[in-house]
Amino acid sequence: MTRAQDRTKTRTTERKLLLTTVIVLSSFAMAQNRQVPGVRNVRVRREVLVSIPDRKLAVIENGTVLSTFRVAVGARISPSPVGEFHVVSRLSNPTYYHSGIVIPPGKDNPIGPRWLGLNRRGYGIHGTNDPHSVGRAASHGCIRLRNRDIERLYEMVRVEDVVDIRAQRDEETARIFGGVPDSNASLMADVRLATSLAVQGQ
């Protein structure tokens, strides 16, 4: 074998080894839901399911519940919006703005250390400077978590992930969070399904 042939064989072997390494790393990263520099990674979208009557939130991927959290939901005079939304923004250490009030990041910030904004203006999922409100209907409509919990949730959720906020305990929420489905929850589930099919058929 000539030197030129030997160099060509060596380069071919190196290319095969590099390609194999990239494939292995890419597969591992997808399995671990992590990014590898230079390798496009496909992440399965996750769903955030919020049950208003249970005051709980679940993160779901491919039908599997990854984690659940206790939350505060909207008070009676300022209820949380109901329906299917999407995460449109993620902010770390956000500044709070409301009616001319500006509160910088820190222990006095009403929205805590993280903000997940929804595609309904003014509403989101966030932390709180009032942890005793978690588990109650106490917010202005947003979904509140304890600060340590919103930091965990923030790492699990990305922009475009679905946020499904439900006002009634149906079979799915009862299965995930416990309890008995509301008597008319099955009817509401059928309405949601029919509405979804109608929209898809347009």
C-alpha positions as CSV (number, residue, x, y, z in Angstrom):
1,M,0.0,0.0,0.0
2,T,1.4,3.4,-1.0
3,R,1.6,6.3,1.4
4,A,-1.2,8.1,-0.5
5,Q,-3.5,5.1,-0.2
6,D,-2.6,4.8,3.5
7,R,-3.5,8.5,4.1
8,T,-6.7,8.1,2.2
9,K,-7.6,5.0,4.3
10,T,-6.8,6.8,7.5
11,R,-8.9,9.8,6.6
12,T,-11.8,7.5,5.7
13,T,-11.5,5.8,9.0
14,E,-11.4,9.1,10.9
15,R,-14.6,10.3,9.1
16,K,-16.4,7.1,10.0
17,L,-15.3,7.4,13.6
18,L,-16.4,11.1,13.7
19,L,-19.8,10.3,12.2
20,T,-20.4,7.4,14.6
21,T,-19.5,9.7,17.5
22,V,-21.9,12.4,16.4
23,I,-24.7,9.8,15.9
24,V,-24.1,8.4,19.4
25,L,-23.9,11.8,21.1
26,S,-27.1,12.9,19.2
27,S,-29.0,9.8,20.3
28,F,-27.8,10.2,23.9
29,A,-28.7,13.9,23.9
30,M,-32.2,13.2,22.6
31,A,-32.7,10.6,25.2
32,Q,-31.6,12.9,28.0
33,N,-33.4,16.0,26.4
34,R,-30.1,17.9,26.2
35,Q,-28.4,19.9,23.5
36,V,-25.1,18.9,21.8
37,P,-23.2,21.7,20.2
38,G,-23.4,21.5,16.4
39,V,-26.0,18.7,16.5
40,R,-29.7,19.6,15.9
41,N,-31.7,18.2,18.7
42,V,-35.5,17.5,18.5
43,R,-37.3,18.0,21.8
44,V,-40.7,16.5,22.5
45,R,-43.2,19.2,23.5
46,R,-44.5,19.0,27.0
47,E,-47.9,19.8,28.4
48,V,-48.5,21.7,31.6
49,L,-51.9,20.7,33.0
50,V,-53.4,22.9,35.7
51,S,-56.5,21.8,37.7
52,I,-58.1,24.8,39.3
53,P,-60.3,22.8,41.7
54,D,-57.2,20.7,42.8
55,R,-54.9,23.8,43.0
56,K,-52.3,21.6,41.3
57,L,-50.1,21.5,38.2
58,A,-48.6,18.6,36.3
59,V,-45.9,18.5,33.7
60,I,-46.7,15.7,31.2
61,E,-44.6,14.3,28.3
62,N,-45.9,11.5,26.0
63,G,-48.7,10.7,28.5
64,T,-46.2,10.3,31.4
65,V,-46.4,12.7,34.4
66,L,-42.9,14.0,35.1
67,S,-43.7,16.1,38.1
68,T,-46.6,17.7,40.0
69,F,-46.7,21.0,42.0
70,R,-49.1,22.8,44.3
71,V,-50.2,26.1,43.0
72,A,-52.3,29.2,43.8
73,V,-55.0,30.0,41.2
74,G,-57.1,33.1,40.5
75,A,-59.3,34.4,43.3
76,R,-63.1,34.5,42.7
77,I,-63.0,38.2,41.7
78,S,-60.0,37.6,39.4
79,P,-60.3,34.0,38.1
80,S,-57.6,32.2,36.1
81,P,-58.4,31.9,32.4
82,V,-59.6,28.5,31.3
83,G,-58.6,26.7,28.1
84,E,-55.5,25.7,26.1
85,F,-52.7,28.2,25.9
86,H,-49.0,28.2,25.0
87,V,-45.8,29.4,26.7
88,V,-44.6,32.4,24.7
89,S,-41.9,33.8,27.0
90,R,-39.5,32.7,29.7
91,L,-37.9,35.3,32.1
92,S,-35.4,34.7,34.8
93,N,-35.4,37.3,37.7
94,P,-38.2,39.4,36.1
95,T,-39.1,42.9,37.1
96,Y,-42.7,43.4,38.2
97,Y,-44.7,46.2,36.5
98,H,-48.3,47.1,37.4
99,S,-50.2,50.4,37.4
100,G,-47.1,52.5,37.6
101,I,-45.5,50.2,40.2
102,V,-42.1,48.8,39.4
103,I,-40.5,46.2,41.7
104,P,-37.0,44.9,40.8
105,P,-36.0,41.2,41.2
106,G,-35.7,40.2,44.8
107,K,-37.6,38.9,47.9
108,D,-40.3,41.6,47.6
109,N,-41.1,40.9,43.9
110,P,-44.7,39.5,43.7
111,I,-43.9,37.2,40.7
112,G,-40.8,35.7,42.3
113,P,-37.6,34.6,40.5
114,R,-39.2,33.1,37.3
115,W,-41.9,34.0,34.8
116,L,-43.5,31.8,32.1
117,G,-45.7,34.0,30.0
118,L,-48.8,32.7,28.2
119,N,-50.3,33.7,24.9
120,R,-53.0,35.6,26.8
121,R,-51.7,39.0,27.6
122,G,-51.0,39.6,31.3
123,Y,-51.2,36.0,32.4
124,G,-48.5,33.5,33.2
125,I,-47.0,31.0,35.6
126,H,-44.7,32.5,38.2
127,G,-43.3,32.4,41.7
128,T,-44.4,34.5,44.6
129,N,-43.4,36.6,47.6
130,D,-46.4,35.1,49.5
131,P,-45.8,31.3,49.7
132,H,-48.8,30.9,52.1
133,S,-51.1,31.7,49.2
134,V,-50.1,28.5,47.4
135,G,-52.9,26.0,47.5
136,R,-55.6,28.7,47.6
137,A,-57.6,30.8,45.1
138,A,-55.6,33.9,45.8
139,S,-54.0,35.3,42.7
140,H,-55.1,37.9,40.1
141,G,-55.5,35.2,37.6
142,C,-52.0,33.9,37.2
143,I,-50.8,30.5,38.4
144,R,-48.4,30.9,41.3
145,L,-45.9,28.4,42.7
146,R,-43.5,28.5,45.6
147,N,-40.2,30.0,44.4
148,R,-38.2,26.7,44.7
149,D,-41.0,25.0,42.6
150,I,-41.1,27.6,39.8
151,E,-37.4,27.3,39.5
152,R,-37.8,23.6,38.9
153,L,-40.7,24.1,36.5
154,Y,-38.8,26.7,34.6
155,E,-36.1,24.2,33.7
156,M,-38.7,21.7,32.5
157,V,-40.8,24.0,30.2
158,R,-39.9,25.7,27.0
159,V,-41.6,28.2,24.7
160,E,-44.4,26.7,22.6
161,D,-45.2,24.0,25.3
162,V,-48.9,23.7,25.9
163,V,-50.6,25.0,29.1
164,D,-54.1,23.5,29.6
165,I,-56.0,25.1,32.5
166,R,-59.1,23.3,33.5
167,A,-61.9,24.6,35.7
168,Q,-63.4,21.2,36.5
169,R,-62.0,17.9,37.7
170,D,-62.4,15.5,34.8
171,E,-61.3,11.9,34.5
172,E,-57.7,12.9,33.5
173,T,-57.2,15.3,36.3
174,A,-58.7,12.9,38.8
175,R,-56.4,10.2,37.7
176,I,-53.3,12.5,37.9
177,F,-54.2,14.5,41.1
178,G,-56.7,12.2,42.8
179,G,-60.3,12.7,43.8
180,V,-63.5,12.0,41.9
181,P,-64.4,13.6,38.6
182,D,-67.1,16.3,38.6
183,S,-70.5,15.1,37.5
184,N,-70.6,17.2,34.3
185,A,-66.9,16.9,33.6
186,S,-67.4,14.2,31.0
187,L,-69.8,16.4,29.1
188,M,-67.3,19.3,29.2
189,A,-64.6,16.9,27.9
190,D,-66.8,15.9,25.0
191,V,-67.4,19.6,24.2
192,R,-63.6,20.2,24.2
193,L,-63.1,17.3,21.9
194,A,-65.9,18.4,19.5
195,T,-64.5,21.9,19.4
196,S,-61.0,20.7,18.7
197,L,-62.2,18.5,15.9
198,A,-64.3,21.3,14.4
199,V,-61.3,23.6,14.5
200,Q,-59.1,21.0,12.8
201,G,-61.7,20.5,10.1
202,Q,-61.8,24.2,9.1
